Amino acid sequence: MIDVKEAKRRLMANVLVMPTEAVPLLNALGRFAVNDVVAPFDHPLFDCSAMDGYAFRFSEEVKAWTVVGEVPAGDAFSRGLQAGECVRIFTGAMMPEGADTVVMQELAQRSGEAMTHTDVKLKRGGNVRCKGEQLRTGDVALLKGTPLDAPAIGLLASVGVQEVLVAKRPRVALLISGDEFAEGAVPSPGKIFGTNGMMLQAALRNAGIEASLVQVNDDREALIAAWKQAAKAHDLVISTGGVSVGDHDLIRPALEALGAEFILHGVKQKPGKPMLFAKLDGTPVFGLPGNPRAVMVLFGEYVLPFLRAMQGAADPGPCIEHLSIEQALKVKGDRAEFRAALVTEGRVKLLADEGSHMLRSLTEANALAFIPADVREFKAGDTIEVHHIR
């Protein structure tokens, strides 16, 4: 059995980035830039006013200016300004030729066509946004692997980017195995409500991926057929249940029958020890256990970072901090653990240590506290590693 660090290393060593496609900028939300994105235009496009006021050519000698017009945002003044002239100008409007300074309207006084001001701190270039002060044409606006979130899309839009190159979304299949799931609204004796299929579809949708759901009984031949078809039609397959070593745990035997290449099976951690990762005809496959808490922990720690890396993420996550723990903690056993935690004002509160079949404390958590296998005790105030999940 391997440790958490080695498991993650092996996974990332087997990532292949998806083929790329150019998509309209807004459609790139939630994806990752697969190359450096270069600015096609300056930002700002021209010298412009940073506020509402009056634009003029700065001079220590001139104390009053003649107002010769106005410039709203989106317009350009028809001529250059001479010394002693000014224009009423509005935030974002293009500076007229010959003007280099703006006085804010609150410090300006207007009498007919004459303007004076009382801004004793005003200097040449004051209240002006200069052309290209953020980005020049040809500058790298966004680095390869950067998440295309709302600020990134806003930045690219501001320099005139119309479309961006991204990796295609992976096609994902969820293979849920087991005979124990209820088919209707009321379970018959011995049956339970299915959790993992709905939960993983929601988690994947939150990551921008719509998954195909395949329900399979605990039958070796049915599993072989389902694995074969899923791997052929998808870029990644995730199964839940049947991945341990019991009489009804048929995931590995089915994959073995298909000639899968096993990268790992078993990680020295709690929850989620039986996790399996393999490649079936080149398609990466995750075999997760059936307990829902273990499924969610493994998804966040292994599956989601793998999917992000497939889409070109430079930092696929999870997002990690080292913060102070509120309460003392003693841990039994020799496995690393992931505990539900609530991070508030830079401190970590551990939530209930529930079994791997329970989800309630994860609904209250915004992080997982990671407890390494070689650390069995924390005092209040000690530093602990946390992986943010919200």
Order of alpha helices (4+ residues) and beta strands (2+ residues): alpha-beta-beta-beta-beta-beta-beta-beta-beta-beta-beta-beta-alpha-beta-beta-alpha-beta-alpha-beta-alpha-beta-beta-beta-beta-alpha-alpha-beta-beta-beta-beta-alpha-beta-beta-beta
